[in-house]
Amino acid sequence: MKLKLDLHEVYNRSRDIDRVLRDVIDEAVAKKIKTVEIIPGKGSGQLKKRVLRFLEQKEIKALYHRVEKDGQNWGRLFVHFRFK
């Protein structure tokens, strides 16, 4: 199973971006979902950079295994989780 988060709806609302990112990460951990697809879109790349900075926070980084940038669609990221 995979979760998908499309940030097109909240791209211009700064507080909401962090909240929805945190919500999807928390949901993946709670439901033991192995992959979250995050779609910041192509645009200028600023939203993607913001998502990557969010994912690099120490308390967030401890929750997931790795981040994969889609080589064929640079407007999409995958966050992979590993559960025991």
mmCIF file of the N, C-alpha and C atoms, coordinates in Angstrom:
data_MODEL
# 
_entry.id   MODEL 
# 
loop_
_atom_site.group_PDB 
_atom_site.id 
_atom_site.type_symbol 
_atom_site.label_atom_id 
_atom_site.label_alt_id 
_atom_site.label_comp_id 
_atom_site.label_asym_id 
_atom_site.label_entity_id 
_atom_site.label_seq_id 
_atom_site.pdbx_PDB_ins_code 
_atom_site.Cartn_x 
_atom_site.Cartn_y 
_atom_site.Cartn_z 
_atom_site.occupancy 
_atom_site.B_iso_or_equiv 
_atom_site.pdbx_formal_charge 
_atom_site.auth_seq_id 
_atom_site.auth_comp_id 
_atom_site.auth_asym_id 
_atom_site.auth_atom_id 
_atom_site.pdbx_PDB_model_num 
ATOM 1   N N  . MET A 1 1  ? 0.837  -1.182 0.000   1.00 0.00 ? 1  MET A N  1 
ATOM 2   C CA . MET A 1 1  ? 0.000  0.000  0.000   1.00 0.00 ? 1  MET A CA 1 
ATOM 3   C C  . MET A 1 1  ? 0.883  1.246  0.000   1.00 0.00 ? 1  MET A C  1 
ATOM 4   N N  . LYS A 1 2  ? 0.395  2.312  -0.615  1.00 0.00 ? 2  LYS A N  1 
ATOM 5   C CA . LYS A 1 2  ? 1.156  3.548  -0.740  1.00 0.00 ? 2  LYS A CA 1 
ATOM 6   C C  . LYS A 1 2  ? 0.230  4.725  -0.462  1.00 0.00 ? 2  LYS A C  1 
ATOM 7   N N  . LEU A 1 3  ? 0.766  5.743  0.214   1.00 0.00 ? 3  LEU A N  1 
ATOM 8   C CA . LEU A 1 3  ? 0.039  7.004  0.401   1.00 0.00 ? 3  LEU A CA 1 
ATOM 9   C C  . LEU A 1 3  ? 0.527  8.004  -0.632  1.00 0.00 ? 3  LEU A C  1 
ATOM 10  N N  . LYS A 1 4  ? -0.352 8.914  -1.021  1.00 0.00 ? 4  LYS A N  1 
ATOM 11  C CA . LYS A 1 4  ? 0.003  9.927  -1.997  1.00 0.00 ? 4  LYS A CA 1 
ATOM 12  C C  . LYS A 1 4  ? -0.414 11.297 -1.462  1.00 0.00 ? 4  LYS A C  1 
ATOM 13  N N  . LEU A 1 5  ? 0.502  12.250 -1.548  1.00 0.00 ? 5  LEU A N  1 
ATOM 14  C CA . LEU A 1 5  ? 0.230  13.620 -1.110  1.00 0.00 ? 5  LEU A CA 1 
ATOM 15  C C  . LEU A 1 5  ? 0.558  14.575 -2.248  1.00 0.00 ? 5  LEU A C  1 
ATOM 16  N N  . ASP A 1 6  ? -0.449 15.233 -2.760  1.00 0.00 ? 6  ASP A N  1 
ATOM 17  C CA . ASP A 1 6  ? -0.276 16.223 -3.823  1.00 0.00 ? 6  ASP A CA 1 
ATOM 18  C C  . ASP A 1 6  ? -0.308 17.616 -3.180  1.00 0.00 ? 6  ASP A C  1 
ATOM 19  N N  . LEU A 1 7  ? 0.782  18.333 -3.270  1.00 0.00 ? 7  LEU A N  1 
ATOM 20  C CA . LEU A 1 7  ? 0.898  19.637 -2.606  1.00 0.00 ? 7  LEU A CA 1 
ATOM 21  C C  . LEU A 1 7  ? 0.384  20.799 -3.451  1.00 0.00 ? 7  LEU A C  1 
ATOM 22  N N  . HIS A 1 8  ? -0.188 20.536 -4.603  1.00 0.00 ? 8  HIS A N  1 
ATOM 23  C CA . HIS A 1 8  ? -0.716 21.614 -5.438  1.00 0.00 ? 8  HIS A CA 1 
ATOM 24  C C  . HIS A 1 8  ? -1.801 22.419 -4.714  1.00 0.00 ? 8  HIS A C  1 
ATOM 25  N N  . GLU A 1 9  ? -2.542 21.769 -3.831  1.00 0.00 ? 9  GLU A N  1 
ATOM 26  C CA . GLU A 1 9  ? -3.637 22.440 -3.117  1.00 0.00 ? 9  GLU A CA 1 
ATOM 27  C C  . GLU A 1 9  ? -3.132 23.460 -2.086  1.00 0.00 ? 9  GLU A C  1 
ATOM 28  N N  . VAL A 1 10 ? -1.957 23.219 -1.500  1.00 0.00 ? 10 VAL A N  1 
ATOM 29  C CA . VAL A 1 10 ? -1.491 24.049 -0.383  1.00 0.00 ? 10 VAL A CA 1 
ATOM 30  C C  . VAL A 1 10 ? -0.156 24.753 -0.664  1.00 0.00 ? 10 VAL A C  1 
ATOM 31  N N  . TYR A 1 11 ? 0.277  24.763 -1.914  1.00 0.00 ? 11 TYR A N  1 
ATOM 32  C CA . TYR A 1 11 ? 1.620  25.263 -2.226  1.00 0.00 ? 11 TYR A CA 1 
ATOM 33  C C  . TYR A 1 11 ? 1.872  26.695 -1.767  1.00 0.00 ? 11 TYR A C  1 
ATOM 34  N N  . ASN A 1 12 ? 0.838  27.502 -1.648  1.00 0.00 ? 12 ASN A N  1 
ATOM 35  C CA . ASN A 1 12 ? 1.040  28.906 -1.265  1.00 0.00 ? 12 ASN A CA 1 
ATOM 36  C C  . ASN A 1 12 ? 0.634  29.205 0.177   1.00 0.00 ? 12 ASN A C  1 
ATOM 37  N N  . ARG A 1 13 ? 0.401  28.170 0.973   1.00 0.00 ? 13 ARG A N  1 
ATOM 38  C CA . ARG A 1 13 ? 0.047  28.355 2.387   1.00 0.00 ? 13 ARG A CA 1 
ATOM 39  C C  . ARG A 1 13 ? 1.119  27.684 3.247   1.00 0.00 ? 13 ARG A C  1 
ATOM 40  N N  . SER A 1 14 ? 2.070  28.461 3.659   1.00 0.00 ? 14 SER A N  1 
ATOM 41  C CA . SER A 1 14 ? 3.274  27.979 4.321   1.00 0.00 ? 14 SER A CA 1 
ATOM 42  C C  . SER A 1 14 ? 3.011  27.045 5.502   1.00 0.00 ? 14 SER A C  1 
ATOM 43  N N  . ARG A 1 15 ? 2.139  27.467 6.421   1.00 0.00 ? 15 ARG A N  1 
ATOM 44  C CA . ARG A 1 15 ? 1.857  26.642 7.601   1.00 0.00 ? 15 ARG A CA 1 
ATOM 45  C C  . ARG A 1 15 ? 1.234  25.308 7.231   1.00 0.00 ? 15 ARG A C  1 
ATOM 46  N N  . ASP A 1 16 ? 0.369  25.328 6.248   1.00 0.00 ? 16 ASP A N  1 
ATOM 47  C CA . ASP A 1 16 ? -0.322 24.107 5.842   1.00 0.00 ? 16 ASP A CA 1 
ATOM 48  C C  . ASP A 1 16 ? 0.620  23.079 5.225   1.00 0.00 ? 16 ASP A C  1 
ATOM 49  N N  . ILE A 1 17 ? 1.663  23.541 4.553   1.00 0.00 ? 17 ILE A N  1 
ATOM 50  C CA . ILE A 1 17 ? 2.611  22.621 3.923   1.00 0.00 ? 17 ILE A CA 1 
ATOM 51  C C  . ILE A 1 17 ? 3.246  21.724 4.984   1.00 0.00 ? 17 ILE A C  1 
ATOM 52  N N  . ASP A 1 18 ? 3.794  22.312 6.029   1.00 0.00 ? 18 ASP A N  1 
ATOM 53  C CA . ASP A 1 18 ? 4.421  21.516 7.092   1.00 0.00 ? 18 ASP A CA 1 
ATOM 54  C C  . ASP A 1 18 ? 3.405  20.605 7.777   1.00 0.00 ? 18 ASP A C  1 
ATOM 55  N N  . ARG A 1 19 ? 2.201  21.112 7.977   1.00 0.00 ? 19 ARG A N  1 
ATOM 56  C CA . ARG A 1 19 ? 1.173  20.304 8.651   1.00 0.00 ? 19 ARG A CA 1 
ATOM 57  C C  . ARG A 1 19 ? 0.797  19.082 7.833   1.00 0.00 ? 19 ARG A C  1 
ATOM 58  N N  . VAL A 1 20 ? 0.554  19.249 6.533   1.00 0.00 ? 20 VAL A N  1 
ATOM 59  C CA . VAL A 1 20 ? 0.148  18.095 5.723   1.00 0.00 ? 20 VAL A CA 1 
ATOM 60  C C  . VAL A 1 20 ? 1.297  17.112 5.533   1.00 0.00 ? 20 VAL A C  1 
ATOM 61  N N  . LEU A 1 21 ? 2.522  17.625 5.470   1.00 0.00 ? 21 LEU A N  1 
ATOM 62  C CA . LEU A 1 21 ? 3.679  16.724 5.390   1.00 0.00 ? 21 LEU A CA 1 
ATOM 63  C C  . LEU A 1 21 ? 3.791  15.897 6.661   1.00 0.00 ? 21 LEU A C  1 
ATOM 64  N N  . ARG A 1 22 ? 3.668  16.553 7.789   1.00 0.00 ? 22 ARG A N  1 
ATOM 65  C CA . ARG A 1 22 ? 3.746  15.837 9.072   1.00 0.00 ? 22 ARG A CA 1 
ATOM 66  C C  . ARG A 1 22 ? 2.609  14.822 9.195   1.00 0.00 ? 22 ARG A C  1 
ATOM 67  N N  . ASP A 1 23 ? 1.411  15.216 8.778   1.00 0.00 ? 23 ASP A N  1 
ATOM 68  C CA . ASP A 1 23 ? 0.258  14.307 8.850   1.00 0.00 ? 23 ASP A CA 1 
ATOM 69  C C  . ASP A 1 23 ? 0.473  13.049 8.017   1.00 0.00 ? 23 ASP A C  1 
ATOM 70  N N  . VAL A 1 24 ? 0.989  13.194 6.804   1.00 0.00 ? 24 VAL A N  1 
ATOM 71  C CA . VAL A 1 24 ? 1.171  12.018 5.946   1.00 0.00 ? 24 VAL A CA 1 
ATOM 72  C C  . VAL A 1 24 ? 2.287  11.116 6.478   1.00 0.00 ? 24 VAL A C  1 
ATOM 73  N N  . ILE A 1 25 ? 3.342  11.708 7.032   1.00 0.00 ? 25 ILE A N  1 
ATOM 74  C CA . ILE A 1 25 ? 4.421  10.904 7.624   1.00 0.00 ? 25 ILE A CA 1 
ATOM 75  C C  . ILE A 1 25 ? 3.888  10.150 8.839   1.00 0.00 ? 25 ILE A C  1 
ATOM 76  N N  . ASP A 1 26 ? 3.144  10.836 9.694   1.00 0.00 ? 26 ASP A N  1 
ATOM 77  C CA . ASP A 1 26 ? 2.566  10.190 10.879  1.00 0.00 ? 26 ASP A CA 1 
ATOM 78  C C  . ASP A 1 26 ? 1.606  9.065  10.491  1.00 0.00 ? 26 ASP A C  1 
ATOM 79  N N  . GLU A 1 27 ? 0.806  9.285  9.452   1.00 0.00 ? 27 GLU A N  1 
ATOM 80  C CA . GLU A 1 27 ? -0.137 8.256  9.004   1.00 0.00 ? 27 GLU A CA 1 
ATOM 81  C C  . GLU A 1 27 ? 0.611  7.038  8.469   1.00 0.00 ? 27 GLU A C  1 
ATOM 82  N N  . ALA A 1 28 ? 1.672  7.259  7.713   1.00 0.00 ? 28 ALA A N  1 
ATOM 83  C CA . ALA A 1 28 ? 2.467  6.149  7.188   1.00 0.00 ? 28 ALA A CA 1 
ATOM 84  C C  . ALA A 1 28 ? 3.064  5.322  8.322   1.00 0.00 ? 28 ALA A C  1 
ATOM 85  N N  . VAL A 1 29 ? 3.572  5.985  9.336   1.00 0.00 ? 29 VAL A N  1 
ATOM 86  C CA . VAL A 1 29 ? 4.157  5.280  10.479  1.00 0.00 ? 29 VAL A CA 1 
ATOM 87  C C  . VAL A 1 29 ? 3.081  4.514  11.234  1.00 0.00 ? 29 VAL A C  1 
ATOM 88  N N  . ALA A 1 30 ? 1.948  5.149  11.491  1.00 0.00 ? 30 ALA A N  1 
ATOM 89  C CA . ALA A 1 30 ? 0.871  4.514  12.254  1.00 0.00 ? 30 ALA A CA 1 
ATOM 90  C C  . ALA A 1 30 ? 0.305  3.292  11.529  1.00 0.00 ? 30 ALA A C  1 
ATOM 91  N N  . LYS A 1 31 ? 0.185  3.382  10.216  1.00 0.00 ? 31 LYS A N  1 
ATOM 92  C CA . LYS A 1 31 ? -0.414 2.289  9.434   1.00 0.00 ? 31 LYS A CA 1 
ATOM 93  C C  . LYS A 1 31 ? 0.632  1.354  8.824   1.00 0.00 ? 31 LYS A C  1 
ATOM 94  N N  . LYS A 1 32 ? 1.909  1.621  9.127   1.00 0.00 ? 32 LYS A N  1 
ATOM 95  C CA . LYS A 1 32 ? 3.023  0.830  8.603   1.00 0.00 ? 32 LYS A CA 1 
ATOM 96  C C  . LYS A 1 32 ? 2.999  0.739  7.077   1.00 0.00 ? 32 LYS A C  1 
ATOM 97  N N  . ILE A 1 33 ? 2.810  1.879  6.456   1.00 0.00 ? 33 ILE A N  1 
ATOM 98  C CA . ILE A 1 33 ? 2.803  1.972  4.997   1.00 0.00 ? 33 ILE A CA 1 
ATOM 99  C C  . ILE A 1 33 ? 4.243  2.181  4.535   1.00 0.00 ? 33 ILE A C  1 
ATOM 100 N N  . LYS A 1 34 ? 4.660  1.422  3.556   1.00 0.00 ? 34 LYS A N  1 
ATOM 101 C CA . LYS A 1 34 ? 6.071  1.407  3.167   1.00 0.00 ? 34 LYS A CA 1 
ATOM 102 C C  . LYS A 1 34 ? 6.500  2.573  2.279   1.00 0.00 ? 34 LYS A C  1 
ATOM 103 N N  . THR A 1 35 ? 5.566  3.189  1.551   1.00 0.00 ? 35 THR A N  1 
ATOM 104 C CA . THR A 1 35 ? 5.944  4.260  0.628   1.00 0.00 ? 35 THR A CA 1 
ATOM 105 C C  . THR A 1 35 ? 4.933  5.393  0.659   1.00 0.00 ? 35 THR A C  1 
ATOM 106 N N  . VAL A 1 36 ? 5.466  6.618  0.707   1.00 0.00 ? 36 VAL A N  1 
ATOM 107 C CA . VAL A 1 36 ? 4.639  7.813  0.563   1.00 0.00 ? 36 VAL A CA 1 
ATOM 108 C C  . VAL A 1 36 ? 5.141  8.555  -0.679  1.00 0.00 ? 36 VAL A C  1 
ATOM 109 N N  . GLU A 1 37 ? 4.224  8.829  -1.588  1.00 0.00 ? 37 GLU A N  1 
ATOM 110 C CA . GLU A 1 37 ? 4.540  9.600  -2.782  1.00 0.00 ? 37 GLU A CA 1 
ATOM 111 C C  . GLU A 1 37 ? 4.142  11.052 -2.516  1.00 0.00 ? 37 GLU A C  1 
ATOM 112 N N  . ILE A 1 38 ? 5.107  11.952 -2.639  1.00 0.00 ? 38 ILE A N  1 
ATOM 113 C CA . ILE A 1 38 ? 4.845  13.375 -2.429  1.00 0.00 ? 38 ILE A CA 1 
ATOM 114 C C  . ILE A 1 38 ? 5.038  14.084 -3.764  1.00 0.00 ? 38 ILE A C  1 
ATOM 115 N N  . ILE A 1 39 ? 4.033  14.860 -4.154  1.00 0.00 ? 39 ILE A N  1 
ATOM 116 C CA . ILE A 1 39 ? 4.075  15.567 -5.428  1.00 0.00 ? 39 ILE A CA 1 
ATOM 117 C C  . ILE A 1 39 ? 4.122  17.074 -5.162  1.00 0.00 ? 39 ILE A C  1 
ATOM 118 N N  . PRO A 1 40 ? 5.345  17.642 -5.144  1.00 0.00 ? 40 PRO A N  1 
ATOM 119 C CA . PRO A 1 40 ? 5.448  19.093 -5.005  1.00 0.00 ? 40 PRO A CA 1 
ATOM 120 C C  . PRO A 1 40 ? 5.220  19.795 -6.350  1.00 0.00 ? 40 PRO A C  1 
ATOM 121 N N  . GLY A 1 41 ? 5.304  19.052 -7.427  1.00 0.00 ? 41 GLY A N  1 
ATOM 122 C CA . GLY A 1 41 ? 5.149  19.630 -8.758  1.00 0.00 ? 41 GLY A CA 1 
ATOM 123 C C  . GLY A 1 41 ? 6.475  20.134 -9.286  1.00 0.00 ? 41 GLY A C  1 
ATOM 124 N N  . LYS A 1 42 ? 6.482  20.520 -10.533 1.00 0.00 ? 42 LYS A N  1 
ATOM 125 C CA . LYS A 1 42 ? 7.730  20.952 -11.169 1.00 0.00 ? 42 LYS A CA 1 
ATOM 126 C C  . LYS A 1 42 ? 8.008  22.415 -10.880 1.00 0.00 ? 42 LYS A C  1 
ATOM 127 N N  . GLY A 1 43 ? 7.215  23.305 -11.358 1.00 0.00 ? 43 GLY A N  1 
ATOM 128 C CA . GLY A 1 43 ? 7.350  24.733 -11.049 1.00 0.00 ? 43 GLY A CA 1 
ATOM 129 C C  . GLY A 1 43 ? 8.776  25.223 -10.997 1.00 0.00 ? 43 GLY A C  1 
ATOM 130 N N  . SER A 1 44 ? 9.056  26.094 -10.033 1.00 0.00 ? 44 SER A N  1 
ATOM 131 C CA . SER A 1 44 ? 10.395 26.680 -9.882  1.00 0.00 ? 44 SER A CA 1 
ATOM 132 C C  . SER A 1 44 ? 11.336 25.787 -9.079  1.00 0.00 ? 44 SER A C  1 
ATOM 133 N N  . GLY A 1 45 ? 10.791 24.785 -8.426  1.00 0.00 ? 45 GLY A N  1 
ATOM 134 C CA . GLY A 1 45 ? 11.610 23.890 -7.614  1.00 0.00 ? 45 GLY A CA 1 
ATOM 135 C C  . GLY A 1 45 ? 11.672 24.289 -6.147  1.00 0.00 ? 45 GLY A C  1 
ATOM 136 N N  . GLN A 1 46 ? 11.105 25.437 -5.801  1.00 0.00 ? 46 GLN A N  1 
ATOM 137 C CA . GLN A 1 46 ? 11.176 25.914 -4.419  1.00 0.00 ? 46 GLN A CA 1 
ATOM 138 C C  . GLN A 1 46 ? 10.376 25.029 -3.464  1.00 0.00 ? 46 GLN A C  1 
ATOM 139 N N  . LEU A 1 47 ? 9.212  24.553 -3.901  1.00 0.00 ? 47 LEU A N  1 
ATOM 140 C CA . LEU A 1 47 ? 8.395  23.706 -3.044  1.00 0.00 ? 47 LEU A CA 1 
ATOM 141 C C  . LEU A 1 47 ? 9.083  22.365 -2.799  1.00 0.00 ? 47 LEU A C  1 
ATOM 142 N N  . LYS A 1 48 ? 9.712  21.822 -3.826  1.00 0.00 ? 48 LYS A N  1 
ATOM 143 C CA . LYS A 1 48 ? 10.451 20.562 -3.671  1.00 0.00 ? 48 LYS A CA 1 
ATOM 144 C C  . LYS A 1 48 ? 11.600 20.748 -2.673  1.00 0.00 ? 48 LYS A C  1 
ATOM 145 N N  . LYS A 1 49 ? 12.299 21.870 -2.775  1.00 0.00 ? 49 LYS A N  1 
ATOM 146 C CA . LYS A 1 49 ? 13.384 22.143 -1.831  1.00 0.00 ? 49 LYS A CA 1 
ATOM 147 C C  . LYS A 1 49 ? 12.850 22.242 -0.408  1.00 0.00 ? 49 LYS A C  1 
ATOM 148 N N  . ARG A 1 50 ? 11.697 22.865 -0.261  1.00 0.00 ? 50 ARG A N  1 
ATOM 149 C CA . ARG A 1 50 ? 11.093 22.986 1.068   1.00 0.00 ? 50 ARG A CA 1 
ATOM 150 C C  . ARG A 1 50 ? 10.731 21.614 1.634   1.00 0.00 ? 50 ARG A C  1 
ATOM 151 N N  . VAL A 1 51 ? 10.171 20.748 0.785   1.00 0.00 ? 51 VAL A N  1 
ATOM 152 C CA . VAL A 1 51 ? 9.820  19.386 1.214   1.00 0.00 ? 51 VAL A CA 1 
ATOM 153 C C  . VAL A 1 51 ? 11.082 18.640 1.643   1.00 0.00 ? 51 VAL A C  1 
ATOM 154 N N  . LEU A 1 52 ? 12.138 18.751 0.872   1.00 0.00 ? 52 LEU A N  1 
ATOM 155 C CA . LEU A 1 52 ? 13.387 18.068 1.218   1.00 0.00 ? 52 LEU A CA 1 
ATOM 156 C C  . LEU A 1 52 ? 13.965 18.604 2.526   1.00 0.00 ? 52 LEU A C  1 
ATOM 157 N N  . ARG A 1 53 ? 13.874 19.922 2.758   1.00 0.00 ? 53 ARG A N  1 
ATOM 158 C CA . ARG A 1 53 ? 14.337 20.490 4.038   1.00 0.00 ? 53 ARG A CA 1 
ATOM 159 C C  . ARG A 1 53 ? 13.496 19.949 5.192   1.00 0.00 ? 53 ARG A C  1 
ATOM 160 N N  . PHE A 1 54 ? 12.180 19.844 4.982   1.00 0.00 ? 54 PHE A N  1 
ATOM 161 C CA . PHE A 1 54 ? 11.299 19.287 6.008   1.00 0.00 ? 54 PHE A CA 1 
ATOM 162 C C  . PHE A 1 54 ? 11.727 17.855 6.334   1.00 0.00 ? 54 PHE A C  1 
ATOM 163 N N  . LEU A 1 55 ? 11.975 17.061 5.306   1.00 0.00 ? 55 LEU A N  1 
ATOM 164 C CA . LEU A 1 55 ? 12.347 15.663 5.506   1.00 0.00 ? 55 LEU A CA 1 
ATOM 165 C C  . LEU A 1 55 ? 13.715 15.505 6.164   1.00 0.00 ? 55 LEU A C  1 
ATOM 166 N N  . GLU A 1 56 ? 14.570 16.510 6.068   1.00 0.00 ? 56 GLU A N  1 
ATOM 167 C CA . GLU A 1 56 ? 15.902 16.454 6.666   1.00 0.00 ? 56 GLU A CA 1 
ATOM 168 C C  . GLU A 1 56 ? 15.914 16.808 8.153   1.00 0.00 ? 56 GLU A C  1 
ATOM 169 N N  . GLN A 1 57 ? 14.795 17.282 8.687   1.00 0.00 ? 57 GLN A N  1 
ATOM 170 C CA . GLN A 1 57 ? 14.742 17.590 10.113  1.00 0.00 ? 57 GLN A CA 1 
ATOM 171 C C  . GLN A 1 57 ? 15.015 16.314 10.912  1.00 0.00 ? 57 GLN A C  1 
ATOM 172 N N  . LYS A 1 58 ? 15.785 16.448 11.956  1.00 0.00 ? 58 LYS A N  1 
ATOM 173 C CA . LYS A 1 58 ? 16.242 15.297 12.731  1.00 0.00 ? 58 LYS A CA 1 
ATOM 174 C C  . LYS A 1 58 ? 15.092 14.400 13.194  1.00 0.00 ? 58 LYS A C  1 
ATOM 175 N N  . GLU A 1 59 ? 14.030 14.993 13.732  1.00 0.00 ? 59 GLU A N  1 
ATOM 176 C CA . GLU A 1 59 ? 12.926 14.185 14.268  1.00 0.00 ? 59 GLU A CA 1 
ATOM 177 C C  . GLU A 1 59 ? 12.102 13.522 13.166  1.00 0.00 ? 59 GLU A C  1 
ATOM 178 N N  . ILE A 1 60 ? 12.090 14.111 11.984  1.00 0.00 ? 60 ILE A N  1 
ATOM 179 C CA . ILE A 1 60 ? 11.379 13.516 10.848  1.00 0.00 ? 60 ILE A CA 1 
ATOM 180 C C  . ILE A 1 60 ? 12.235 12.426 10.213  1.00 0.00 ? 60 ILE A C  1 
ATOM 181 N N  . LYS A 1 61 ? 13.511 12.726 10.035  1.00 0.00 ? 61 LYS A N  1 
ATOM 182 C CA . LYS A 1 61 ? 14.431 11.778 9.401   1.00 0.00 ? 61 LYS A CA 1 
ATOM 183 C C  . LYS A 1 61 ? 14.502 10.453 10.161  1.00 0.00 ? 61 LYS A C  1 
ATOM 184 N N  . ALA A 1 62 ? 14.295 10.501 11.456  1.00 0.00 ? 62 ALA A N  1 
ATOM 185 C CA . ALA A 1 62 ? 14.338 9.287  12.274  1.00 0.00 ? 62 ALA A CA 1 
ATOM 186 C C  . ALA A 1 62 ? 13.156 8.360  11.985  1.00 0.00 ? 62 ALA A C  1 
ATOM 187 N N  . LEU A 1 63 ? 12.131 8.874  11.322  1.00 0.00 ? 63 LEU A N  1 
ATOM 188 C CA . LEU A 1 63 ? 10.919 8.085  11.094  1.00 0.00 ? 63 LEU A CA 1 
ATOM 189 C C  . LEU A 1 63 ? 10.942 7.279  9.799   1.00 0.00 ? 63 LEU A C  1 
ATOM 190 N N  . TYR A 1 64 ? 11.754 7.670  8.834   1.00 0.00 ? 64 TYR A N  1 
ATOM 191 C CA . TYR A 1 64 ? 11.745 6.982  7.544   1.00 0.00 ? 64 TYR A CA 1 
ATOM 192 C C  . TYR A 1 64 ? 13.113 6.395  7.219   1.00 0.00 ? 64 TYR A C  1 
ATOM 193 N N  . HIS A 1 65 ? 13.129 5.551  6.197   1.00 0.00 ? 65 HIS A N  1 
ATOM 194 C CA . HIS A 1 65 ? 14.361 4.872  5.794   1.00 0.00 ? 65 HIS A CA 1 
ATOM 195 C C  . HIS A 1 65 ? 15.163 5.689  4.773   1.00 0.00 ? 65 HIS A C  1 
ATOM 196 N N  . ARG A 1 66 ? 14.491 6.114  3.673   1.00 0.00 ? 66 ARG A N  1 
ATOM 197 C CA . ARG A 1 66 ? 15.203 6.877  2.649   1.00 0.00 ? 66 ARG A CA 1 
ATOM 198 C C  . ARG A 1 66 ? 14.225 7.662  1.782   1.00 0.00 ? 66 ARG A C  1 
ATOM 199 N N  . VAL A 1 67 ? 14.769 8.663  1.076   1.00 0.00 ? 67 VAL A N  1 
ATOM 200 C CA . VAL A 1 67 ? 14.003 9.477  0.131   1.00 0.00 ? 67 VAL A CA 1 
ATOM 201 C C  . VAL A 1 67 ? 14.547 9.189  -1.259  1.00 0.00 ? 67 VAL A C  1 
ATOM 202 N N  . GLU A 1 68 ? 13.623 8.989  -2.192  1.00 0.00 ? 68 GLU A N  1 
ATOM 203 C CA . GLU A 1 68 ? 14.003 8.728  -3.576  1.00 0.00 ? 68 GLU A CA 1 
ATOM 204 C C  . GLU A 1 68 ? 13.412 9.826  -4.468  1.00 0.00 ? 68 GLU A C  1 
ATOM 205 N N  . LYS A 1 69 ? 14.259 10.442 -5.274  1.00 0.00 ? 69 LYS A N  1 
ATOM 206 C CA . LYS A 1 69 ? 13.797 11.421 -6.249  1.00 0.00 ? 69 LYS A CA 1 
ATOM 207 C C  . LYS A 1 69 ? 13.485 10.646 -7.524  1.00 0.00 ? 69 LYS A C  1 
ATOM 208 N N  . ASP A 1 70 ? 12.311 10.869 -8.075  1.00 0.00 ? 70 ASP A N  1 
ATOM 209 C CA . ASP A 1 70 ? 11.896 10.170 -9.285  1.00 0.00 ? 70 ASP A CA 1 
ATOM 210 C C  . ASP A 1 70 ? 12.742 10.659 -10.461 1.00 0.00 ? 70 ASP A C  1 
ATOM 211 N N  . GLY A 1 71 ? 13.483 9.766  -11.076 1.00 0.00 ? 71 GLY A N  1 
ATOM 212 C CA . GLY A 1 71 ? 14.358 10.124 -12.184 1.00 0.00 ? 71 GLY A CA 1 
ATOM 213 C C  . GLY A 1 71 ? 13.629 10.494 -13.460 1.00 0.00 ? 71 GLY A C  1 
ATOM 214 N N  . GLN A 1 72 ? 12.390 10.062 -13.592 1.00 0.00 ? 72 GLN A N  1 
ATOM 215 C CA . GLN A 1 72 ? 11.635 10.343 -14.810 1.00 0.00 ? 72 GLN A CA 1 
ATOM 216 C C  . GLN A 1 72 ? 10.664 11.507 -14.636 1.00 0.00 ? 72 GLN A C  1 
ATOM 217 N N  . ASN A 1 73 ? 10.349 11.854 -13.395 1.00 0.00 ? 73 ASN A N  1 
ATOM 218 C CA . ASN A 1 73 ? 9.433  12.957 -13.116 1.00 0.00 ? 73 ASN A CA 1 
ATOM 219 C C  . ASN A 1 73 ? 9.998  13.728 -11.931 1.00 0.00 ? 73 ASN A C  1 
ATOM 220 N N  . TRP A 1 74 ? 10.745 14.799 -12.191 1.00 0.00 ? 74 TRP A N  1 
ATOM 221 C CA . TRP A 1 74 ? 11.418 15.498 -11.096 1.00 0.00 ? 74 TRP A CA 1 
ATOM 222 C C  . TRP A 1 74 ? 10.465 16.296 -10.217 1.00 0.00 ? 74 TRP A C  1 
ATOM 223 N N  . GLY A 1 75 ? 9.174  16.233 -10.481 1.00 0.00 ? 75 GLY A N  1 
ATOM 224 C CA . GLY A 1 75 ? 8.176  16.872 -9.627  1.00 0.00 ? 75 GLY A CA 1 
ATOM 225 C C  . GLY A 1 75 ? 7.568  15.898 -8.639  1.00 0.00 ? 75 GLY A C  1 
ATOM 226 N N  . ARG A 1 76 ? 8.273  14.791 -8.378  1.00 0.00 ? 76 ARG A N  1 
ATOM 227 C CA . ARG A 1 76 ? 7.724  13.760 -7.493  1.00 0.00 ? 76 ARG A CA 1 
ATOM 228 C C  . ARG A 1 76 ? 8.847  13.150 -6.648  1.00 0.00 ? 76 ARG A C  1 
ATOM 229 N N  . LEU A 1 77 ? 8.534  12.887 -5.385  1.00 0.00 ? 77 LEU A N  1 
ATOM 230 C CA . LEU A 1 77 ? 9.457  12.245 -4.442  1.00 0.00 ? 77 LEU A CA 1 
ATOM 231 C C  . LEU A 1 77 ? 8.781  11.029 -3.825  1.00 0.00 ? 77 LEU A C  1 
ATOM 232 N N  . PHE A 1 78 ? 9.579  10.055 -3.451  1.00 0.00 ? 78 PHE A N  1 
ATOM 233 C CA . PHE A 1 78 ? 9.077  8.905  -2.711  1.00 0.00 ? 78 PHE A CA 1 
ATOM 234 C C  . PHE A 1 78 ? 9.814  8.831  -1.379  1.00 0.00 ? 78 PHE A C  1 
ATOM 235 N N  . VAL A 1 79 ? 9.065  8.663  -0.316  1.00 0.00 ? 79 VAL A N  1 
ATOM 236 C CA . VAL A 1 79 ? 9.655  8.483  1.008   1.00 0.00 ? 79 VAL A CA 1 
ATOM 237 C C  . VAL A 1 79 ? 9.397  7.025  1.379   1.00 0.00 ? 79 VAL A C  1 
ATOM 238 N N  . HIS A 1 80 ? 10.473 6.286  1.620   1.00 0.00 ? 80 HIS A N  1 
ATOM 239 C CA . HIS A 1 80 ? 10.377 4.851  1.911   1.00 0.00 ? 80 HIS A CA 1 
ATOM 240 C C  . HIS A 1 80 ? 10.569 4.614  3.417   1.00 0.00 ? 80 HIS A C  1 
ATOM 241 N N  . PHE A 1 81 ? 9.751  3.719  3.933   1.00 0.00 ? 81 PHE A N  1 
ATOM 242 C CA . PHE A 1 81 ? 9.801  3.360  5.354   1.00 0.00 ? 81 PHE A CA 1 
ATOM 243 C C  . PHE A 1 81 ? 10.198 1.898  5.472   1.00 0.00 ? 81 PHE A C  1 
ATOM 244 N N  . ARG A 1 82 ? 10.822 1.567  6.573   1.00 0.00 ? 82 ARG A N  1 
ATOM 245 C CA . ARG A 1 82 ? 11.171 0.189  6.865   1.00 0.00 ? 82 ARG A CA 1 
ATOM 246 C C  . ARG A 1 82 ? 10.680 -0.125 8.277   1.00 0.00 ? 82 ARG A C  1 
ATOM 247 N N  . PHE A 1 83 ? 9.860  -1.137 8.389   1.00 0.00 ? 83 PHE A N  1 
ATOM 248 C CA . PHE A 1 83 ? 9.301  -1.518 9.681   1.00 0.00 ? 83 PHE A CA 1 
ATOM 249 C C  . PHE A 1 83 ? 9.765  -2.918 10.036  1.00 0.00 ? 83 PHE A C  1 
ATOM 250 N N  . LYS A 1 84 ? 9.942  -3.145 11.318  1.00 0.00 ? 84 LYS A N  1 
ATOM 251 C CA . LYS A 1 84 ? 10.381 -4.474 11.787  1.00 0.00 ? 84 LYS A CA 1 
ATOM 252 C C  . LYS A 1 84 ? 9.206  -5.306 12.192  1.00 0.00 ? 84 LYS A C  1 
# 
